[in-house]
Amino acid sequence: MALAASLATALLGTVVGLLTASLGGMPRRLLRGLTETVYACPALLLVLVATELLGGGVGTVLLGLVLTRWPPYAQLAEPLARGALAAPEAEASLLLGFGRAYRLRRHAWPAIARPVASLAALQLGATCSPSRRWASSASACCRRGRNGGR
């Protein structure tokens, strides 16, 4: 489940970042504003609101996590893709009549694929890591040991 949620998060954020990079004017500003608004809101609060509105369950919590964890991907992908689309070879493909989908696939995707994969691996590791639980139980054991079992 964590792998599926991480992949869906990466996909959503990357698509938003690519769209933000390829669009101009008001759509770019709206997508940036949406990204910054979601990023600024506390994720736990948004997940709890989504769970309350859509009903409980693991699927709802995972959907809430996907909908709150995509902004870092968009903020990573957008400037990298915008730089790749401003390169001379991308401009030449535009002048040759290739469409937006071709330019994104041929020029922007290779520029963002590795950084997005790295971020996804780090986020998956943070999602699956039980170290938080281990750390809290270990610190509780240490406190009991130092205080003589009190």
ZIBELMO-V751687 format. One record per pair of residues at least 12 apart in sequence whose ideal C-beta (glycine too) atoms are under 10 Angstrom apart, sorted by sequence separation. I is the first residue (numbers start at 1). GAP is how many residues later the second one is. If there is no record, write none. Layout:
i:gap
I:GAP
I:GAP
This chain:
i:gap
19:12
20:12
51:12
52:12
90:12
91:12
47:13
48:13
50:13
51:13
90:13
93:13
94:13
17:14
20:14
47:14
50:14
89:14
90:14
93:14
16:15
20:15
47:15
49:15
50:15
85:15
92:15
16:16
47:16
48:16
50:16
90:16
91:16
47:17
50:17
89:17
90:17
16:18
17:18
46:18
47:18
50:18
85:18
89:18
90:18
16:19
46:19
47:19
49:19
84:19
85:19
44:20
47:20
84:20
87:20
43:21
44:21
46:21
47:21
86:21
87:21
90:21
13:22
16:22
43:22
46:22
47:22
81:22
84:22
85:22
45:23
46:23
81:23
84:23
85:23
43:24
44:24
83:24
84:24
87:24
13:25
43:25
83:25
84:25
42:26
43:26
81:26
82:26
84:26
85:26
41:27
81:27
84:27
43:28
80:28
81:28
83:28
84:28
38:29
39:29
82:29
83:29
38:30
39:30
41:30
78:30
81:30
38:31
39:31
40:31
77:31
80:31
81:31
38:32
39:32
77:32
79:32
80:32
38:33
39:33
79:33
80:33
37:34
77:34
78:34
80:34
35:35
36:35
39:35
77:35
80:35
35:36
38:36
39:36
76:36
77:36
80:36
34:37
35:37
35:38
36:38
77:38
35:39
36:39
73:39
76:39
77:39
34:40
35:40
76:40
32:42
73:42
76:42
77:42
31:43
32:43
35:43
73:43
76:43
72:44
32:46
73:46
31:47
72:47
73:47
28:50
72:50
73:50
72:51
5:53
9:53
13:53
17:53
21:53
8:54
12:54
16:54
17:54
20:54
28:54
69:54
8:55
11:55
12:55
15:55
16:55
17:55
19:55
20:55
5:56
9:56
10:56
13:56
14:56
17:56
18:56
21:56
22:56
1:57
5:57
8:57
9:57
12:57
13:57
16:57
17:57
20:57
21:57
69:57
1:58
4:58
5:58
8:58
9:58
12:58
13:58
15:58
16:58
17:58
19:58
20:58
21:58
69:58
5:59
6:59
7:59
8:59
9:59
10:59
11:59
12:59
13:59
14:59
15:59
16:59
17:59
18:59
19:59
20:59
21:59
22:59
1:60
2:60
5:60
6:60
9:60
10:60
13:60
14:60
17:60
18:60
21:60
22:60
1:61
5:61
8:61
9:61
12:61
13:61
16:61
17:61
20:61
21:61
4:62
8:62
9:62
10:62
11:62
12:62
13:62
14:62
15:62
16:62
17:62
18:62
19:62
20:62
21:62
65:62
2:63
6:63
9:63
10:63
13:63
14:63
17:63
18:63
21:63
22:63
1:64
5:64
9:64
13:64
14:64
17:64
18:64
21:64
13:65
17:65
21:65
10:67
14:67
18:67
23:77
22:78
22:79
19:81
22:81
18:82
22:82
21:83
19:85
18:86
22:86
18:87
21:87
15:89
18:90
21:90
17:91
18:91
21:91
14:94
18:94
14:95
17:95
14:98
14:99
17:99
14:102
13:103
11:105
14:105
10:106
13:106
14:106
10:107
13:107
10:109
11:109
9:110
10:110
13:110
9:111
10:111
6:113
7:113
10:113
6:114
9:114
10:114
6:115
9:115
6:116
3:117
6:117
7:117
5:118
6:118
9:118
5:119
6:119
6:120
2:121
3:121
6:121
2:122
5:122
6:122
2:123
2:124
3:124
2:125
3:125
1:126
2:126
1:127
